[in-house]
């Protein structure tokens, strides 16, 4: 699981990141390992292979454009937060 420190020099040393790669008009976001694995699997199935940032942007855009998409995203985020809090409180 990401510690949230991957954007720091210390975090890059531990995560094996090659350095900061900035793309104008884009921000870095943290993704859970599970979600990143799922997107990686989807990426392997696409031809031509799509850069991960386009898959993430496309997934977010598709969810937000679907009826009730924003509510689904918010509810899933609440569930994941509850899981994390439960894990840390036990």
Secondary structure, DSSP 8 states (H G I E B T S, - for coil): ---S-TTSHHHHHHHT-------TT-------HHHHHHHHHHHHHSSS---HHHHHHHHHHHHHHSTTHHHHHHHHHHHHHHHHHHHHH-
